[in-house]
Amino acid sequence: MGKGELKEKIISGIQQIGIGVVNLGDAWKWYREHFGMDIRVFEEKAVADLMLPYTNGEPQSRHAALAVNLQGGGGFEIWQYTERTPEPPKTKLNIGDLGINIAKIKSDNVRKSYEFFKEKNLIKNGISVDPAGEEHFFVKDPYNNLFQIVKDNSKFRDEKKLTGATFGAWIGVSDIDKARKLYSGILGYDIVVYDEVGKFEDLKDLPGGNHTFRRVRLKHSKSVMGAFSRLFGPSQIELIEVKDREPNKIYEGRQWGDLGFIHLCYDIMGMDTLRKECESKGFPFTVDSTHKHNETFDMGEAAGHFSYVEDPDGTLIEFVETHKLPVSQKLGWYINLKKRDPEKPLANWILKSLKYNRIKDSKPS
């Protein structure tokens, strides 16, 4: 495919879920130990000067790192303010509140994963089944973030870990049908796995989980493609709408980057095409790095374009068009993604070479 604007955008999968924390080092160590997020794609201290609509109009200093698990799935963008104290939600988060409620983590052996987390006293409920009859369970990290461990056999590299990485998210919405205009209409989650209304046994042990909900789990009919599609793999979105109480907005009165799940980010190609599609469907870009960085946006070791849209309730969805990938910082090995076929996956051996960016924690003496 030649240069120029793509006729259709390409989504390679969930690149990462953003997590605002108080201490990046401590949080990243916990995520390495429990979710295998030990590959450092980039780490940078800088000023976030393009997110002004979500940082009270002021540039903010931050320390951010993108970590992945080579077993497969999206990464974590672990994010810490460095010159202000990040704020927790104004009210206790209850299931169905507006925003990202839960991150999905994939495992090829749910019961074995359950025993690991149970031994560490991190389980929020026992193994239960969802409306599709599939086993899963919930874990809470030390920072009050919920994760759902779900069954998925896809692996990029067998690292003998109990879990892969990000497999999607639960997103609280006020109207599922309106929200699907973004999640199904633009992001391509067009297959309904289930659409159920009621009280759910598998939610009863979660905060606010005893209410009546409409739950819709969505997945893609088409396989993801593009440079990182083999690593990121398939994903799912669960939209949840609470029926018998007024939901709170999780980030009400707070800034992007404050504590909790900040955004859900998709790796894409064809930013110009996507910009036009989002605008035509009622979801215009609210942040667009191309307005300031026409060629590329430098993120230290990585570079590219990024943009944001809001779902109908203000939940932030990020798009990143990656231009430069740091395969090995030690060897100075970078790949220019602008010079290759955007539909073609990177060779497995190239992505598996990211293992040279692995962070190895010292074992306790």
VEXBASE-537987 format. One record per residue (C-alpha): residue number from 1; residue in three letters; x, y, z. Coordinates in nm, 4 decimals, always signed. Layout:
! residues N
ATOM num residu        u        v        w
ATOM NUM    ala        X        Y        Z
...
//
This chain:
! residues 365
ATOM num residu        u        v        w
ATOM   1    met  +0.0000  +0.0000  +0.0000
ATOM   2    gly  +0.1408  +0.3366  -0.0969
ATOM   3    lys  +0.1711  +0.6481  +0.1093
ATOM   4    gly  -0.1238  +0.8728  +0.1815
ATOM   5    glu  -0.4479  +0.8493  +0.3685
ATOM   6    leu  -0.5890  +0.5022  +0.4296
ATOM   7    lys  -0.9363  +0.4367  +0.2952
ATOM   8    glu  -1.0285  +0.2646  +0.6224
ATOM   9    lys  -0.8734  +0.2855  +0.9653
ATOM  10    ile  -0.6917  -0.0209  +1.0989
ATOM  11    ile  -0.7291  -0.1227  +1.4625
ATOM  12    ser  -0.4525  -0.3512  +1.5892
ATOM  13    gly  -0.6223  -0.4039  +1.9255
ATOM  14    ile  -0.6118  -0.2554  +2.2724
ATOM  15    gln  -0.2691  -0.1019  +2.3144
ATOM  16    gln  -0.3120  -0.0276  +2.6850
ATOM  17    ile  -0.5407  +0.0725  +2.9655
ATOM  18    gly  -0.4257  +0.3818  +3.1542
ATOM  19    ile  -0.3958  +0.3546  +3.5320
ATOM  20    gly  -0.3375  +0.6600  +3.7499
ATOM  21    val  -0.1280  +0.5826  +4.0589
ATOM  22    val  +0.0427  +0.7608  +4.3478
ATOM  23    asn  +0.3796  +0.5878  +4.3046
ATOM  24    leu  +0.4730  +0.4477  +3.9636
ATOM  25    gly  +0.7578  +0.2334  +4.0905
ATOM  26    asp  +0.5516  +0.0568  +4.3561
ATOM  27    ala  +0.2521  +0.0057  +4.1299
ATOM  28    trp  +0.4563  -0.1263  +3.8394
ATOM  29    lys  +0.6309  -0.3761  +4.0664
ATOM  30    trp  +0.2905  -0.5002  +4.1866
ATOM  31    tyr  +0.1657  -0.5356  +3.8275
ATOM  32    arg  +0.4810  -0.7262  +3.7316
ATOM  33    glu  +0.4387  -0.9680  +4.0182
ATOM  34    his  +0.0665  -1.0286  +3.9699
ATOM  35    phe  -0.0072  -0.9738  +3.5996
ATOM  36    gly  +0.3342  -1.0311  +3.4430
ATOM  37    met  +0.3628  -0.6742  +3.3071
ATOM  38    asp  +0.7423  -0.6875  +3.2893
ATOM  39    ile  +0.8297  -0.5575  +2.9414
ATOM  40    arg  +0.9222  -0.1902  +2.9338
ATOM  41    val  +0.8100  -0.0370  +2.6028
ATOM  42    phe  +0.8791  +0.3171  +2.7147
ATOM  43    glu  +0.9226  +0.5180  +3.0327
ATOM  44    glu  +0.9365  +0.8943  +3.0364
ATOM  45    lys  +0.9177  +1.1953  +3.2653
ATOM  46    ala  +0.7762  +1.4939  +3.0799
ATOM  47    val  +0.5096  +1.7635  +3.0762
ATOM  48    ala  +0.1681  +1.6669  +2.9416
ATOM  49    asp  +0.0842  +1.9828  +2.7503
ATOM  50    leu  -0.1720  +1.8495  +2.5011
ATOM  51    met  -0.4352  +1.7257  +2.7463
ATOM  52    leu  -0.5448  +2.0721  +2.8566
ATOM  53    pro  -0.9203  +1.9990  +2.8222
ATOM  54    tyr  -0.8753  +1.7380  +3.0966
ATOM  55    thr  -0.6085  +1.9023  +3.3168
ATOM  56    asn  -0.7886  +2.2262  +3.4090
ATOM  57    gly  -0.6237  +2.4053  +3.1168
ATOM  58    glu  -0.2762  +2.3719  +3.2704
ATOM  59    pro  +0.0181  +2.1575  +3.1496
ATOM  60    gln  +0.1031  +1.8915  +3.4066
ATOM  61    ser  +0.4296  +1.7143  +3.4859
ATOM  62    arg  +0.4036  +1.3393  +3.4874
ATOM  63    his  +0.5980  +1.0142  +3.4945
ATOM  64    ala  +0.4528  +0.7457  +3.2676
ATOM  65    ala  +0.5500  +0.3975  +3.1572
ATOM  66    leu  +0.4005  +0.1523  +2.9101
ATOM  67    ala  +0.4383  -0.2074  +3.0231
ATOM  68    val  +0.3300  -0.5227  +2.8426
ATOM  69    asn  +0.3169  -0.8961  +2.9035
ATOM  70    leu  +0.4524  -1.0938  +2.6084
ATOM  71    gln  +0.2049  -1.3716  +2.6755
ATOM  72    gly  -0.0356  -1.1409  +2.4940
ATOM  73    gly  -0.3006  -0.8744  +2.5396
ATOM  74    gly  -0.2881  -0.4982  +2.5754
ATOM  75    gly  -0.0512  -0.3241  +2.8117
ATOM  76    phe  -0.0798  -0.0972  +3.1142
ATOM  77    glu  +0.0112  +0.2705  +3.0865
ATOM  78    ile  +0.1065  +0.3400  +3.4458
ATOM  79    trp  +0.0758  +0.7122  +3.5087
ATOM  80    gln  +0.1835  +0.9344  +3.7990
ATOM  81    tyr  +0.1620  +1.3085  +3.8517
ATOM  82    thr  +0.4957  +1.4455  +3.9740
ATOM  83    glu  +0.4031  +1.8010  +4.0811
ATOM  84    arg  +0.0522  +1.7553  +4.2194
ATOM  85    thr  -0.1110  +1.4963  +4.4407
ATOM  86    pro  -0.3424  +1.2737  +4.2350
ATOM  87    glu  -0.6976  +1.2655  +4.3628
ATOM  88    pro  -0.9155  +0.9614  +4.4326
ATOM  89    pro  -1.2794  +0.9524  +4.3178
ATOM  90    lys  -1.5049  +1.1999  +4.5004
ATOM  91    thr  -1.7429  +0.9175  +4.5945
ATOM  92    lys  -1.6894  +0.5465  +4.6459
ATOM  93    leu  -1.6963  +0.3725  +4.3094
ATOM  94    asn  -1.9939  +0.1393  +4.2644
ATOM  95    ile  -2.0483  -0.0972  +3.9738
ATOM  96    gly  -2.2376  +0.0851  +3.7012
ATOM  97    asp  -2.0864  +0.4262  +3.7723
ATOM  98    leu  -1.9993  +0.6126  +3.4534
ATOM  99    gly  -1.6507  +0.5333  +3.3299
ATOM 100    ile  -1.4147  +0.2378  +3.3300
ATOM 101    asn  -1.5233  +0.0109  +3.6156
ATOM 102    ile  -1.3073  -0.2981  +3.5653
ATOM 103    ala  -1.0141  -0.4092  +3.3482
ATOM 104    lys  -1.0373  -0.7547  +3.1924
ATOM 105    ile  -0.7295  -0.9801  +3.2156
ATOM 106    lys  -0.7072  -1.3007  +3.0150
ATOM 107    ser  -0.5976  -1.6397  +3.1428
ATOM 108    asp  -0.5843  -1.9792  +2.9746
ATOM 109    asn  -0.6425  -2.1451  +3.3119
ATOM 110    val  -0.8930  -1.9528  +3.5249
ATOM 111    arg  -0.8913  -2.2016  +3.8125
ATOM 112    lys  -0.5116  -2.2074  +3.8426
ATOM 113    ser  -0.5069  -1.8273  +3.8338
ATOM 114    tyr  -0.7760  -1.8229  +4.1019
ATOM 115    glu  -0.5627  -2.0324  +4.3375
ATOM 116    phe  -0.2698  -1.7932  +4.2916
ATOM 117    phe  -0.4730  -1.4825  +4.3765
ATOM 118    lys  -0.6633  -1.6576  +4.6558
ATOM 119    glu  -0.3352  -1.7456  +4.8247
ATOM 120    lys  -0.2494  -1.3742  +4.8192
ATOM 121    asn  -0.5915  -1.2745  +4.9637
ATOM 122    leu  -0.6781  -1.0596  +4.6643
ATOM 123    ile  -1.0040  -1.2263  +4.5594
ATOM 124    lys  -1.3259  -1.0210  +4.5656
ATOM 125    asn  -1.5517  -1.3220  +4.5057
ATOM 126    gly  -1.5252  -1.6922  +4.4309
ATOM 127    ile  -1.5192  -1.8368  +4.0825
ATOM 128    ser  -1.8556  -1.7565  +3.9303
ATOM 129    val  -2.0193  -1.7699  +3.5887
ATOM 130    asp  -2.1347  -1.4831  +3.3699
ATOM 131    pro  -2.4589  -1.4792  +3.1670
ATOM 132    ala  -2.2808  -1.6787  +2.8935
ATOM 133    gly  -2.1945  -1.9517  +3.1469
ATOM 134    glu  -1.8220  -1.8739  +3.1403
ATOM 135    glu  -1.6135  -1.8930  +3.4573
ATOM 136    his  -1.4402  -1.5815  +3.5881
ATOM 137    phe  -1.3456  -1.4048  +3.9106
ATOM 138    phe  -1.2542  -1.0567  +4.0323
ATOM 139    val  -0.9306  -0.9295  +4.1877
ATOM 140    lys  -0.8671  -0.5982  +4.3627
ATOM 141    asp  -0.5238  -0.4370  +4.3529
ATOM 142    pro  -0.3833  -0.2326  +4.6459
ATOM 143    tyr  -0.5085  +0.0862  +4.4758
ATOM 144    asn  -0.8817  -0.0028  +4.4731
ATOM 145    asn  -0.8846  -0.1015  +4.1055
ATOM 146    leu  -1.0877  -0.4064  +4.0027
ATOM 147    phe  -0.9732  -0.6658  +3.7492
ATOM 148    gln  -1.1759  -0.9518  +3.6051
ATOM 149    ile  -0.9848  -1.2683  +3.5184
ATOM 150    val  -1.1517  -1.4354  +3.2198
ATOM 151    lys  -1.0881  -1.7405  +3.0054
ATOM 152    asp  -0.9064  -1.6893  +2.6773
ATOM 153    asn  -0.6629  -1.9313  +2.5176
ATOM 154    ser  -0.4888  -1.6902  +2.2803
ATOM 155    lys  -0.1181  -1.6488  +2.3501
ATOM 156    phe  +0.1514  -1.4580  +2.1703
ATOM 157    arg  +0.4490  -1.6121  +2.3529
ATOM 158    asp  +0.4201  -1.8850  +2.6138
ATOM 159    glu  +0.5936  -1.7307  +2.9125
ATOM 160    lys  +0.4576  -1.9853  +3.1629
ATOM 161    lys  +0.2630  -1.7068  +3.3321
ATOM 162    leu  -0.0776  -1.7499  +3.4932
ATOM 163    thr  -0.2285  -1.4612  +3.2992
ATOM 164    gly  -0.1852  -1.2628  +2.9848
ATOM 165    ala  -0.2640  -0.8937  +2.9878
ATOM 166    thr  -0.5475  -0.6531  +2.9069
ATOM 167    phe  -0.8391  -0.8243  +2.7321
ATOM 168    gly  -1.0893  -0.5390  +2.7496
ATOM 169    ala  -1.2865  -0.3439  +3.0058
ATOM 170    trp  -1.6205  -0.2997  +3.1797
ATOM 171    ile  -1.7551  +0.0459  +3.1069
ATOM 172    gly  -2.0409  +0.2015  +3.2996
ATOM 173    val  -2.2818  +0.3887  +3.0739
ATOM 174    ser  -2.6161  +0.5668  +3.1124
ATOM 175    asp  -2.7617  +0.4279  +2.7885
ATOM 176    ile  -2.6134  +0.1151  +2.6308
ATOM 177    asp  -2.7792  +0.1691  +2.2947
ATOM 178    lys  -2.6278  +0.5174  +2.2616
ATOM 179    ala  -2.2860  +0.3928  +2.3802
ATOM 180    arg  -2.2836  +0.1206  +2.1164
ATOM 181    lys  -2.2670  +0.3885  +1.8460
ATOM 182    leu  -1.9025  +0.4265  +1.9531
ATOM 183    tyr  -1.8122  +0.0804  +2.0811
ATOM 184    ser  -1.9833  -0.1160  +1.8029
ATOM 185    gly  -2.0085  +0.1471  +1.5304
ATOM 186    ile  -1.6494  +0.2780  +1.5412
ATOM 187    leu  -1.4439  +0.0353  +1.7507
ATOM 188    gly  -1.5968  -0.2664  +1.5780
ATOM 189    tyr  -1.7377  -0.4629  +1.8747
ATOM 190    asp  -2.0331  -0.5711  +1.6637
ATOM 191    ile  -2.1193  -0.9149  +1.8064
ATOM 192    val  -2.3434  -0.9322  +2.1139
ATOM 193    val  -2.2355  -1.2245  +2.3338
ATOM 194    tyr  -2.5205  -1.1553  +2.5754
ATOM 195    asp  -2.7668  -0.8790  +2.6575
ATOM 196    glu  -2.9293  -0.9411  +2.9966
ATOM 197    val  -3.1232  -0.7350  +3.2525
ATOM 198    gly  -3.1575  -0.8302  +3.6181
ATOM 199    lys  -2.9660  -0.8891  +3.9390
ATOM 200    phe  -2.6541  -1.0951  +3.8853
ATOM 201    glu  -2.5075  -1.3495  +4.1234
ATOM 202    asp  -2.1525  -1.2937  +3.9960
ATOM 203    leu  -2.1677  -0.9220  +4.0868
ATOM 204    lys  -2.3169  -0.9417  +4.4359
ATOM 205    asp  -1.9800  -0.9259  +4.6163
ATOM 206    leu  -1.8653  -0.6165  +4.4254
ATOM 207    pro  -1.9363  -0.2625  +4.5500
ATOM 208    gly  -2.2929  -0.1774  +4.4511
ATOM 209    gly  -2.3247  -0.5117  +4.2772
ATOM 210    asn  -2.6655  -0.5949  +4.4287
ATOM 211    his  -2.8514  -0.3483  +4.2040
ATOM 212    thr  -3.0412  -0.4232  +3.8834
ATOM 213    phe  -2.8292  -0.3908  +3.5702
ATOM 214    arg  -2.8394  -0.4276  +3.1971
ATOM 215    arg  -2.5217  -0.6038  +3.0874
ATOM 216    val  -2.4067  -0.6342  +2.7278
ATOM 217    arg  -2.0849  -0.8133  +2.6389
ATOM 218    leu  -1.9455  -0.7334  +2.2953
ATOM 219    lys  -1.6724  -0.8806  +2.0775
ATOM 220    his  -1.5410  -0.8377  +1.7227
ATOM 221    ser  -1.6648  -1.0312  +1.4210
ATOM 222    lys  -1.3394  -0.9516  +1.2385
ATOM 223    ser  -0.9899  -1.0416  +1.3527
ATOM 224    val  -0.7678  -0.7465  +1.4364
ATOM 225    met  -0.4889  -0.6682  +1.1914
ATOM 226    gly  -0.1909  -0.4411  +1.1715
ATOM 227    ala  +0.1600  -0.4274  +1.3150
ATOM 228    phe  +0.0834  -0.5317  +1.6729
ATOM 229    ser  -0.2265  -0.7440  +1.6164
ATOM 230    arg  -0.0578  -1.0734  +1.7055
ATOM 231    leu  +0.0613  -0.9363  +2.0390
ATOM 232    phe  -0.2535  -0.7471  +2.1393
ATOM 233    gly  -0.4927  -1.0110  +2.0063
ATOM 234    pro  -0.8712  -1.0145  +2.0470
ATOM 235    ser  -1.0570  -0.8151  +2.3112
ATOM 236    gln  -1.4026  -0.7614  +2.4565
ATOM 237    ile  -1.6063  -0.4765  +2.6004
ATOM 238    glu  -1.8736  -0.5184  +2.8672
ATOM 239    leu  -2.1173  -0.2275  +2.8868
ATOM 240    ile  -2.3064  -0.2064  +3.2139
ATOM 241    glu  -2.6040  +0.0187  +3.2866
ATOM 242    val  -2.7454  +0.0377  +3.6393
ATOM 243    lys  -3.1250  +0.0538  +3.6338
ATOM 244    asp  -3.2345  +0.1336  +3.9899
ATOM 245    arg  -3.0024  +0.4134  +4.1036
ATOM 246    glu  -2.8466  +0.7278  +3.9577
ATOM 247    pro  -2.4840  +0.6473  +3.8667
ATOM 248    asn  -2.1986  +0.8797  +3.9589
ATOM 249    lys  -1.9412  +0.9914  +3.7044
ATOM 250    ile  -1.6112  +0.8367  +3.8158
ATOM 251    tyr  -1.3946  +1.1310  +3.7041
ATOM 252    glu  -1.6378  +1.4047  +3.8066
ATOM 253    gly  -1.4386  +1.7021  +3.9394
ATOM 254    arg  -1.1047  +1.5338  +3.8766
ATOM 255    gln  -0.8286  +1.5458  +3.6176
ATOM 256    trp  -0.7173  +1.2975  +3.3563
ATOM 257    gly  -0.4361  +1.1021  +3.5214
ATOM 258    asp  -0.5919  +1.1053  +3.8676
ATOM 259    leu  -0.6265  +0.7739  +4.0494
ATOM 260    gly  -0.7996  +0.4869  +3.8765
ATOM 261    phe  -0.8588  +0.3739  +3.5192
ATOM 262    ile  -0.7889  +0.6829  +3.3092
ATOM 263    his  -0.8660  +0.5707  +2.9563
ATOM 264    leu  -0.8790  +0.2762  +2.7177
ATOM 265    cys  -0.6312  +0.3068  +2.4300
ATOM 266    tyr  -0.6377  +0.1470  +2.0846
ATOM 267    asp  -0.3412  +0.1073  +1.8534
ATOM 268    ile  -0.4496  +0.2247  +1.5075
ATOM 269    met  -0.3282  +0.3213  +1.1640
ATOM 270    gly  -0.5031  +0.5863  +0.9566
ATOM 271    met  -0.5488  +0.8718  +1.2018
ATOM 272    asp  -0.6789  +1.1102  +0.9342
ATOM 273    thr  -0.9392  +0.8571  +0.8191
ATOM 274    leu  -1.0406  +0.7836  +1.1771
ATOM 275    arg  -1.0725  +1.1558  +1.2560
ATOM 276    lys  -1.3231  +1.1964  +0.9720
ATOM 277    glu  -1.5193  +0.8858  +1.0734
ATOM 278    cys  -1.5425  +0.9878  +1.4394
ATOM 279    glu  -1.6583  +1.3372  +1.3498
ATOM 280    ser  -1.9204  +1.2114  +1.1044
ATOM 281    lys  -2.0614  +0.9740  +1.3668
ATOM 282    gly  -2.0828  +1.2328  +1.6437
ATOM 283    phe  -1.7597  +1.1594  +1.8339
ATOM 284    pro  -1.5152  +1.4347  +1.7294
ATOM 285    phe  -1.1576  +1.4287  +1.8563
ATOM 286    thr  -1.1304  +1.6313  +2.1768
ATOM 287    val  -0.7489  +1.6063  +2.1772
ATOM 288    asp  -0.5397  +1.5643  +1.8628
ATOM 289    ser  -0.1593  +1.5671  +1.8740
ATOM 290    thr  -0.1363  +1.6334  +1.5004
ATOM 291    his  -0.2492  +1.9919  +1.5656
ATOM 292    lys  +0.0805  +2.0580  +1.7404
ATOM 293    his  +0.3031  +1.7774  +1.6144
ATOM 294    asn  +0.2207  +1.7433  +1.2459
ATOM 295    glu  +0.4901  +1.4857  +1.1749
ATOM 296    thr  +0.5081  +1.2842  +1.4954
ATOM 297    phe  +0.4791  +1.3147  +1.8721
ATOM 298    asp  +0.7937  +1.2085  +2.0578
ATOM 299    met  +0.7354  +0.9964  +2.3686
ATOM 300    gly  +1.0998  +0.9373  +2.4540
ATOM 301    glu  +1.1764  +0.5887  +2.3210
ATOM 302    ala  +0.8526  +0.5707  +2.1193
ATOM 303    ala  +0.6817  +0.8144  +1.8864
ATOM 304    gly  +0.3570  +0.8603  +1.6957
ATOM 305    his  +0.0266  +1.0467  +1.6852
ATOM 306    phe  -0.2449  +1.0281  +1.9485
ATOM 307    ser  -0.5995  +1.1512  +1.9885
ATOM 308    tyr  -0.8963  +1.1176  +2.2240
ATOM 309    val  -1.2716  +1.0903  +2.1920
ATOM 310    glu  -1.5366  +1.0748  +2.4619
ATOM 311    asp  -1.8133  +0.8175  +2.4770
ATOM 312    pro  -2.1646  +0.9599  +2.5411
ATOM 313    asp  -2.0903  +0.9736  +2.9172
ATOM 314    gly  -1.7454  +1.1309  +2.8864
ATOM 315    thr  -1.5320  +0.8163  +2.9241
ATOM 316    leu  -1.2041  +0.8702  +2.7400
ATOM 317    ile  -1.0999  +0.6481  +2.4516
ATOM 318    glu  -0.7487  +0.7087  +2.3178
ATOM 319    phe  -0.6135  +0.6264  +1.9723
ATOM 320    val  -0.2399  +0.5931  +1.9073
ATOM 321    glu  -0.0821  +0.5668  +1.5637
ATOM 322    thr  +0.2642  +0.4320  +1.6404
ATOM 323    his  +0.5453  +0.5557  +1.4155
ATOM 324    lys  +0.8509  +0.4329  +1.6054
ATOM 325    leu  +0.8849  +0.1167  +1.8147
ATOM 326    pro  +1.1821  +0.0688  +2.0500
ATOM 327    val  +1.2513  -0.3041  +2.0099
ATOM 328    ser  +1.5692  -0.2869  +2.2196
ATOM 329    gln  +1.6784  +0.0326  +2.3884
ATOM 330    lys  +2.0081  -0.1274  +2.4921
ATOM 331    leu  +2.1004  -0.2047  +2.1318
ATOM 332    gly  +1.9494  +0.1150  +1.9935
ATOM 333    trp  +1.7153  -0.0943  +1.7749
ATOM 334    tyr  +1.4056  +0.0941  +1.6610
ATOM 335    ile  +1.1558  +0.0170  +1.3847
ATOM 336    asn  +1.0017  +0.2861  +1.1661
ATOM 337    leu  +0.6412  +0.1766  +1.1210
ATOM 338    lys  +0.5573  +0.4533  +0.8729
ATOM 339    lys  +0.7565  +0.2739  +0.6021
ATOM 340    arg  +0.5708  -0.0604  +0.6053
ATOM 341    asp  +0.2384  -0.2072  +0.4950
ATOM 342    pro  -0.0031  -0.0934  +0.7703
ATOM 343    glu  -0.2158  -0.4076  +0.7436
ATOM 344    lys  +0.0719  -0.6520  +0.7802
ATOM 345    pro  +0.1591  -0.7821  +1.1294
ATOM 346    leu  +0.5158  -0.7416  +1.2463
ATOM 347    ala  +0.7100  -1.0656  +1.2349
ATOM 348    asn  +0.6797  -1.2672  +1.5545
ATOM 349    trp  +1.0559  -1.2692  +1.6058
ATOM 350    ile  +1.0625  -0.8885  +1.6101
ATOM 351    leu  +0.7907  -0.8577  +1.8742
ATOM 352    lys  +0.9393  -1.1426  +2.0761
ATOM 353    ser  +1.2656  -0.9449  +2.0805
ATOM 354    leu  +1.0903  -0.7077  +2.3193
ATOM 355    lys  +1.1952  -0.9645  +2.5817
ATOM 356    tyr  +1.5277  -0.7795  +2.5902
ATOM 357    asn  +1.3409  -0.4904  +2.7556
ATOM 358    arg  +1.2254  -0.7134  +3.0392
ATOM 359    ile  +1.2509  -0.5789  +3.3944
ATOM 360    lys  +1.3722  -0.8443  +3.6337
ATOM 361    asp  +1.2992  -0.7836  +4.0006
ATOM 362    ser  +1.5606  -0.8929  +4.2518
ATOM 363    lys  +1.4539  -1.1954  +4.4483
ATOM 364    pro  +1.4090  -1.1531  +4.8236
ATOM 365    ser  +1.7089  -1.2707  +5.0222
//
